[in-house]
Amino acid sequence: MCTCIEKQQKLGLILSEYQNKSGGLIPVLQKAQGLYGYLSEDIMFKVADGLGVKPSVVYGVATFYTQFRFSPVGEHIIRACHGTACHVSGAENITRIMADKLGVEPGKTTADMKFTLDRVACLGCCSLAPVVMVDSDVYGRLDEARVEEILGNY
């Protein structure tokens, strides 16, 4: 696992790689989030300083795109699909069951930092509705028993 100093050094290398390059802000934010797991206010200020842009520009870009997170996430990210096929197949109920079992609302992370539960528009697995993705694993045709089984795998 990377120490704080190592992460700061890596962020410095990322910033120097993109310094004076137009269009570098989004890749830098992506790499910073990959390094830290989320974008804290401090990280966004460092990015602004390193790229020579105003902090408001960094904040504006980061908050515009849904891929960026502003608080720590769990070890495993659960994405509950709420696209049309999943919606009509009971996605709301599956998400509620997961939220109840985890003790968190969608968009939040468990106290032990093991899971983050997110609602997403579509995972592209409509024939398997309702679907959730845990990290990169896809689970379909869900019911309450399968939810319990899936969570037990992690």
Secondary structure, DSSP 8 states (H G I E B T S, - for coil): ---HHHHHHHHHHHHHHHTT-TT-HHHHHHHHHHHHSS--HHHHHHHHHHHT--HHHHHHHHHHSTT--SS---SEEEEEE-SHHHHHTTHHHHHHHHHHHHT--TTEE-TTSSEEEEEES--S-GGG-S-EEETTEEE-S--HHHHHHHHHT-
